[in-house]
Amino acid sequence: MDLDVLLAADKAHTWHPFTQMKAWCAPEHEPLMLVEGEGAVLRDQHGREYLDGNSSIWTNVHGHRHPRIDAAIRAQLDRVAHVSFLGSTNAPAAELAARLCGLFPTNTLTRAFFSDDGSTAIEAALKMAVQYWQLDGRPERNRFVAFDRAYHGDTAGASSVGGIAGFHGRFAGLHFPVERIGGLEDLARLERPETIAAVIIEPLIQGAAGMRVWPTGMLRELSAWCDVHGIFLVLDEVMTGFGRTGTMFACEQERVFPDFLCLAKGLTGGYLPLAATLTTERVFRKFLGEVAELKTFYYGHSYTGSALGCAAALANLAIFEEERTLEALKPKIAHLHTRLDELAAHPRVREVRRCGFIAGIEVGPDKASAYPWDELRGGQICTAARAHGLLTRPVLDTIVLMPPLCVSTAQIDRAVEAIRRAIDEVCG
Ligand SMILES: Cc1ncc(COP(=O)(O)O)c(C=O)c1O
């Protein structure tokens, strides 16, 4: 199919996520079609190049077409692409489970339950928590505590613990029971903590909230509160995992090892849909018994433990060691932060929030006020930034900058400059 036919087919037959399709399908809108990638750069249908400023929706880690991951997927294809994880196992999945658990201190997270996406990793954690308490003879522990502005995905359970009204409010009547809190100060007002199954949080930084950073020490305190009340802690590292915050996992920075830890996005280096819900031996053991005891975790997806995805994930982990990715990242984080400090002085930049290699740049008419949300300034800035070689997306008026970890300092400079020029153009 030639390009025009393909774009017409897209407009006639696809439905894009988080997208107002009226604007997308308008005759004057030419969809961006990404056709190639290499390292931190993507190329569109006209051969124009962009820095992948949001790591292809927070997934890509070591760059596009990394030879190590490409080769691992090809080698697995020569054996088998997919086999059921229900009633059989496969070599990459077994090895990956061991390697993932090996990234955490002994006797913390020892079991990996595979699924497909961030949402399903969360869904599995929530259901495991509820079933654990049922099997423990405490079925009344069946509600969750989650944070305002949290985002944990869009399946029904994951959206129950989300706190972004525009995304989750519509389905509120269909959700799991959840108490929403703004911060630690609200924990004290929670009634009947003995009926709470688990608390869930995006550690160190909330992503879809607009890159909002939690105070230092908050995670540690939350974990201690959970311990006092015997409540499970679920950490959603779907965005923060795999180096984004400067350490392999965000939880390491506060030495918190939870009851459940959810991984997806960067797990395969951003190549294939694969997720893992890690948990402890204590949780795992509770589900053991005779079939007739009905303790089994009756939950799963067709592509659970996908051999191709697990092969990609093993290569992703190997690159961290072989290329000493986290060491190489340190000076890049320092460089990014220096550039962001300069950008923070811009009169239309209200606030720059950052955590390791994740940044959110919020614009406003001045330092103290916001643009009306429906002016969509953030979206306009991201569109303008394309002309300067940067591809990224906003969260309302916050521009996300979160490139693959392989990005160079020169590319960081160009990305920040693209944002500055786009802000000038859109906000004056
Ligand atoms: C923190 C967090 N959790 C969960 C999800 C959901 O992941 P997925 O889109 O793969 O279902 C996201 C997606 O952006 C996320 O940022």
The ligand as an SDF file (V2000), in Angstrom:
LIG
                    3D

 16 16  0  0  0  0  0  0  0  0999 V2000
    2.8850    4.0620   36.4730 C   0  0  0  0  0  0  0  0  0  0  0  0
    2.1030    3.3260   35.4270 C   0  0  0  0  0  0  0  0  0  0  0  0
    1.4530    2.2040   35.7550 N   0  0  0  0  0  0  0  0  0  0  0  0
    0.7390    1.4970   34.8630 C   0  0  0  0  0  0  0  0  0  0  0  0
    0.6430    1.9280   33.5540 C   0  0  0  0  0  0  0  0  0  0  0  0
   -0.1610    1.1410   32.5730 C   0  0  0  0  0  0  0  0  0  0  0  0
    0.6830    0.4780   31.6970 O   0  0  0  0  0  0  0  0  0  0  0  0
    0.1240   -0.0690   30.2820 P   0  0  0  0  0  0  0  0  0  0  0  0
   -0.1780    1.1400   29.4750 O   0  0  0  0  0  0  0  0  0  0  0  0
    1.2680   -0.8610   29.7450 O   0  0  0  0  0  0  0  0  0  0  0  0
   -1.0710   -0.8920   30.5730 O   0  0  0  0  0  0  0  0  0  0  0  0
    1.2990    3.0920   33.1660 C   0  0  0  0  0  0  0  0  0  0  0  0
    1.2010    3.5790   31.7880 C   0  0  0  0  0  0  0  0  0  0  0  0
    1.5530    4.6810   31.4470 O   0  0  0  0  0  0  0  0  0  0  0  0
    2.0440    3.8190   34.1270 C   0  0  0  0  0  0  0  0  0  0  0  0
    2.6780    4.9430   33.8250 O   0  0  0  0  0  0  0  0  0  0  0  0
  1  2  1  0
  2  3  1  0
  2 15  2  0
  3  4  2  0
  4  5  1  0
  5  6  1  0
  5 12  2  0
  6  7  1  0
  7  8  1  0
  8  9  2  0
  8 10  1  0
  8 11  1  0
 12 13  1  0
 12 15  1  0
 13 14  2  0
 15 16  1  0
M  END
$$$$
